[in-house]
Amino acid sequence: MINLLDLIDKSTLNKIMTAYTKATGMGGGIYDPKGNILAGPYNFSDFCLNFCRGSSKGRKKCLASARFGAHEAMRPEASAIYTCLNAGLVECAAPVVVEGQLIAVIICGQVRTEDYKIDRDLAVHHAIDIGIRDISGYLEALYRIPKIGYGQLKHYATLLKIIAHTTGTLATNNRRLKNLSRKRLFQLYNSVSDYIIATDIDGNIEMQNKALLTALGQPDADLTGKFLPSLFLDDSRIDQELDKLRRVREVPDRLSVGLLLSDKKLAQVDASFSRIENEQGELQGYVAVMRDMSEEKNVEKMKSDLFGMLTHDMINPILAVKSALKLVLDGQVGSLTSDQEDILQMAASTNHDLLGMVSDFLDVYRQSYGMLALRRSRFDIHQALQEVINQSYYFCQDRQLNIVYQSEVSEEQPFFGDRIRLVRVFANLLDNAIKFSPEEGSITIETRSLMASDDGAAAFPPLQEGVSYLQVSFHNFGDRPPQEDLDLLFDRFFTSSHKKPGDKKGLGLGLHFCKLVVENHGGHILAETTEDGLRINLALPVTDENNQRGH
């Protein structure tokens, strides 16, 4: 159910309704379709506020009347004018509709029309029926109810309908912006190797990223509704952390806790918990960011070298910037203009590139120490490639680049490998293709099955007989590096001198990292120039999952 107050700030609704009810002399409120009040009351008369709603039965009748008003508001007539179900006063209603769904109704009235005559006996009956003891006070308040000409009331009802329609349009636009921001946020969540969970105010999970599900051994699962502390070995520590955040806004220190995996193993993670707040600073839920520290625990002896420096001095600030940008783009610190959102999205994309660059650096050093361990899981190559293409949307849009993805294999191409690192390989190769593509250029990504006996296998080092390979190619049409650069393309710290002014500078580790990951999967990678550009091909063996357990 869409909640109007999630889309439009209550203070904005208060301003609109206060001005309208004062100008018309009517009382009013904004209700959900079930008759519960969302905003108000505004300019309520003493009769309605203290008598009609002065008893339990009276309030129930007003609730039923609001539901009836919601029903009347959806009728096709130009204006919905009706008598309330409590005291019979005249009211008008207008629907607030978002994407074809009634999410609220604005009801105003509490007036008498010129032809409304008070039947004293009937009024006394109404008062007694809802349990009013002060009958004379009830009648006096009823007689003070203002009269409005029916024609004037119709004009007020028409204006109310315009206000409701405008409110619905504003809510619809805000919902679309939130959905777009949420989609971009999901892409950001799923592009990092950290585990991310968002919960509601009670600690029940509302969102989790792919890295977490993969680590849990449940890549296709959905943890929505599950209680966050139940994922940890010591759930009481998580309860205590959430309890602290309920009371104070200060971000607690990171916790080192055990995350329960599906295979009854334990992953040691560093977890950071933060509040999710609305624009008024009210608590809406929590977000947990976790990093698997299992490998890091085994390489503490490297703290004195460059690997340690990068781990402690670079990644943490990058993650802090990422978390801050995430909260801003999610609207947690206020609404953004379109230009502001575009600029912040560019900053988030650049921060993501920096995080990938540092991650590549770390993996290169792990390989140097013989500690690059693949974390294999079964995933869909098509889905991984499409994810990388989506992440490059803004860069391609700025340069008007067209990416074409073609595949000769089936709609789903399952592969057993290190998904997170292979996604970074694909992202690096696409980024390289973008660098060497002119504006309004084209990039083609192709996948196909390959056997040692196929003609295309001749370009690679000898492939293993009887093994099926998956060939993935990135072909940019445009600039191509000179032959002397081509021979060094995958060397560590190599950066091509064949770059245009304004191109992003790198550490020279991106393509070297690609080579390490592909070769650790038992595959091959090579680059070749074509008549119209550069093509990088990689061949990955489609191995049996059972043969790779423990590797």
ChimeraX attribute file (.defattr): number of C-alpha atoms within 10 A of each C-alpha:
attribute: neighborCount
match mode: 1-to-1
recipient: residues
	/A:1	6
	/A:2	15
	/A:3	13
	/A:4	26
	/A:5	15
	/A:6	13
	/A:7	19
	/A:8	17
	/A:9	14
	/A:10	15
	/A:11	12
	/A:12	9
	/A:13	18
	/A:14	17
	/A:15	10
	/A:16	12
	/A:17	25
	/A:18	17
	/A:19	13
	/A:20	21
	/A:21	19
	/A:22	12
	/A:23	10
	/A:24	14
	/A:25	19
	/A:26	24
	/A:27	24
	/A:28	25
	/A:29	25
	/A:30	28
	/A:31	26
	/A:32	22
	/A:33	19
	/A:34	16
	/A:35	20
	/A:36	16
	/A:37	17
	/A:38	18
	/A:39	19
	/A:40	17
	/A:41	18
	/A:42	19
	/A:43	21
	/A:44	19
	/A:45	22
	/A:46	15
	/A:47	21
	/A:48	22
	/A:49	14
	/A:50	13
	/A:51	25
	/A:52	24
	/A:53	20
	/A:54	15
	/A:55	14
	/A:56	12
	/A:57	16
	/A:58	23
	/A:59	18
	/A:60	16
	/A:61	19
	/A:62	21
	/A:63	20
	/A:64	18
	/A:65	20
	/A:66	27
	/A:67	19
	/A:68	19
	/A:69	29
	/A:70	27
	/A:71	18
	/A:72	20
	/A:73	26
	/A:74	17
	/A:75	12
	/A:76	8
	/A:77	9
	/A:78	12
	/A:79	22
	/A:80	24
	/A:81	22
	/A:82	18
	/A:83	18
	/A:84	20
	/A:85	17
	/A:86	22
	/A:87	22
	/A:88	17
	/A:89	18
	/A:90	21
	/A:91	24
	/A:92	26
	/A:93	30
	/A:94	31
	/A:95	32
	/A:96	30
	/A:97	21
	/A:98	21
	/A:99	14
	/A:100	9
	/A:101	12
	/A:102	20
	/A:103	22
	/A:104	29
	/A:105	30
	/A:106	26
	/A:107	26
	/A:108	30
	/A:109	29
	/A:110	25
	/A:111	24
	/A:112	24
	/A:113	17
	/A:114	11
	/A:115	10
	/A:116	13
	/A:117	9
	/A:118	13
	/A:119	9
	/A:120	11
	/A:121	9
	/A:122	11
	/A:123	17
	/A:124	15
	/A:125	15
	/A:126	19
	/A:127	22
	/A:128	13
	/A:129	12
	/A:130	21
	/A:131	17
	/A:132	21
	/A:133	11
	/A:134	11
	/A:135	17
	/A:136	12
	/A:137	13
	/A:138	21
	/A:139	17
	/A:140	11
	/A:141	16
	/A:142	22
	/A:143	14
	/A:144	13
	/A:145	17
	/A:146	15
	/A:147	18
	/A:148	19
	/A:149	12
	/A:150	15
	/A:151	10
	/A:152	12
	/A:153	23
	/A:154	16
	/A:155	12
	/A:156	21
	/A:157	23
	/A:158	18
	/A:159	15
	/A:160	23
	/A:161	23
	/A:162	14
	/A:163	19
	/A:164	22
	/A:165	17
	/A:166	14
	/A:167	22
	/A:168	25
	/A:169	16
	/A:170	15
	/A:171	25
	/A:172	20
	/A:173	15
	/A:174	16
	/A:175	19
	/A:176	14
	/A:177	18
	/A:178	18
	/A:179	13
	/A:180	13
	/A:181	18
	/A:182	16
	/A:183	12
	/A:184	18
	/A:185	19
	/A:186	15
	/A:187	16
	/A:188	17
	/A:189	21
	/A:190	19
	/A:191	21
	/A:192	19
	/A:193	20
	/A:194	19
	/A:195	23
	/A:196	22
	/A:197	21
	/A:198	23
	/A:199	23
	/A:200	18
	/A:201	16
	/A:202	13
	/A:203	19
	/A:204	19
	/A:205	22
	/A:206	19
	/A:207	17
	/A:208	22
	/A:209	22
	/A:210	23
	/A:211	20
	/A:212	21
	/A:213	19
	/A:214	22
	/A:215	20
	/A:216	20
	/A:217	16
	/A:218	15
	/A:219	16
	/A:220	10
	/A:221	12
	/A:222	15
	/A:223	17
	/A:224	15
	/A:225	13
	/A:226	14
	/A:227	16
	/A:228	24
	/A:229	20
	/A:230	14
	/A:231	17
	/A:232	19
	/A:233	16
	/A:234	14
	/A:235	17
	/A:236	12
	/A:237	14
	/A:238	21
	/A:239	14
	/A:240	12
	/A:241	19
	/A:242	22
	/A:243	11
	/A:244	14
	/A:245	19
	/A:246	16
	/A:247	9
	/A:248	10
	/A:249	14
	/A:250	10
	/A:251	13
	/A:252	14
	/A:253	11
	/A:254	13
	/A:255	15
	/A:256	15
	/A:257	21
	/A:258	19
	/A:259	24
	/A:260	18
	/A:261	19
	/A:262	13
	/A:263	8
	/A:264	8
	/A:265	10
	/A:266	16
	/A:267	20
	/A:268	19
	/A:269	21
	/A:270	20
	/A:271	21
	/A:272	18
	/A:273	21
	/A:274	19
	/A:275	24
	/A:276	22
	/A:277	18
	/A:278	16
	/A:279	12
	/A:280	12
	/A:281	12
	/A:282	10
	/A:283	17
	/A:284	15
	/A:285	22
	/A:286	24
	/A:287	21
	/A:288	16
	/A:289	18
	/A:290	23
	/A:291	17
	/A:292	21
	/A:293	14
	/A:294	13
	/A:295	14
	/A:296	13
	/A:297	10
	/A:298	10
	/A:299	14
	/A:300	11
	/A:301	10
	/A:302	13
	/A:303	13
	/A:304	9
	/A:305	9
	/A:306	12
	/A:307	20
	/A:308	17
	/A:309	13
	/A:310	16
	/A:311	15
	/A:312	11
	/A:313	11
	/A:314	14
	/A:315	16
	/A:316	13
	/A:317	12
	/A:318	16
	/A:319	17
	/A:320	11
	/A:321	16
	/A:322	21
	/A:323	16
	/A:324	15
	/A:325	18
	/A:326	21
	/A:327	16
	/A:328	17
	/A:329	24
	/A:330	22
	/A:331	19
	/A:332	18
	/A:333	16
	/A:334	12
	/A:335	16
	/A:336	15
	/A:337	8
	/A:338	10
	/A:339	9
	/A:340	12
	/A:341	17
	/A:342	14
	/A:343	12
	/A:344	17
	/A:345	20
	/A:346	14
	/A:347	15
	/A:348	21
	/A:349	18
	/A:350	13
	/A:351	17
	/A:352	20
	/A:353	16
	/A:354	16
	/A:355	21
	/A:356	21
	/A:357	19
	/A:358	21
	/A:359	21
	/A:360	23
	/A:361	23
	/A:362	19
	/A:363	20
	/A:364	23
	/A:365	15
	/A:366	16
	/A:367	16
	/A:368	10
	/A:369	11
	/A:370	9
	/A:371	14
	/A:372	17
	/A:373	15
	/A:374	16
	/A:375	16
	/A:376	22
	/A:377	20
	/A:378	15
	/A:379	19
	/A:380	14
	/A:381	22
	/A:382	19
	/A:383	15
	/A:384	17
	/A:385	21
	/A:386	14
	/A:387	17
	/A:388	20
	/A:389	19
	/A:390	12
	/A:391	18
	/A:392	17
	/A:393	14
	/A:394	15
	/A:395	14
	/A:396	21
	/A:397	12
	/A:398	10
	/A:399	14
	/A:400	15
	/A:401	19
	/A:402	16
	/A:403	19
	/A:404	12
	/A:405	16
	/A:406	13
	/A:407	15
	/A:408	9
	/A:409	13
	/A:410	10
	/A:411	11
	/A:412	11
	/A:413	17
	/A:414	15
	/A:415	21
	/A:416	20
	/A:417	23
	/A:418	19
	/A:419	21
	/A:420	20
	/A:421	22
	/A:422	18
	/A:423	19
	/A:424	23
	/A:425	24
	/A:426	22
	/A:427	24
	/A:428	23
	/A:429	22
	/A:430	24
	/A:431	20
	/A:432	17
	/A:433	26
	/A:434	26
	/A:435	15
	/A:436	22
	/A:437	22
	/A:438	17
	/A:439	15
	/A:440	12
	/A:441	17
	/A:442	19
	/A:443	23
	/A:444	17
	/A:445	23
	/A:446	17
	/A:447	22
	/A:448	16
	/A:449	19
	/A:450	21
	/A:451	19
	/A:452	18
	/A:453	12
	/A:454	9
	/A:455	9
	/A:456	11
	/A:457	16
	/A:458	11
	/A:459	12
	/A:460	15
	/A:461	12
	/A:462	10
	/A:463	20
	/A:464	14
	/A:465	9
	/A:466	9
	/A:467	12
	/A:468	17
	/A:469	21
	/A:470	20
	/A:471	22
	/A:472	21
	/A:473	24
	/A:474	21
	/A:475	27
	/A:476	28
	/A:477	20
	/A:478	19
	/A:479	18
	/A:480	22
	/A:481	18
	/A:482	12
	/A:483	11
	/A:484	9
	/A:485	15
	/A:486	16
	/A:487	13
	/A:488	14
	/A:489	21
	/A:490	22
	/A:491	15
	/A:492	17
	/A:493	16
	/A:494	17
	/A:495	19
	/A:496	16
	/A:497	9
	/A:498	12
	/A:499	15
	/A:500	11
	/A:501	6
	/A:502	6
	/A:503	10
	/A:504	9
	/A:505	9
	/A:506	14
	/A:507	13
	/A:508	18
	/A:509	23
	/A:510	30
	/A:511	22
	/A:512	21
	/A:513	26
	/A:514	25
	/A:515	21
	/A:516	20
	/A:517	25
	/A:518	19
	/A:519	15
	/A:520	18
	/A:521	22
	/A:522	15
	/A:523	22
	/A:524	22
	/A:525	23
	/A:526	18
	/A:527	18
	/A:528	16
	/A:529	17
	/A:530	13
	/A:531	8
	/A:532	12
	/A:533	18
	/A:534	23
	/A:535	21
	/A:536	19
	/A:537	20
	/A:538	21
	/A:539	27
	/A:540	22
	/A:541	23
	/A:542	20
	/A:543	16
	/A:544	10
	/A:545	13
	/A:546	8
	/A:547	8
	/A:548	13
	/A:549	10
	/A:550	9
	/A:551	10
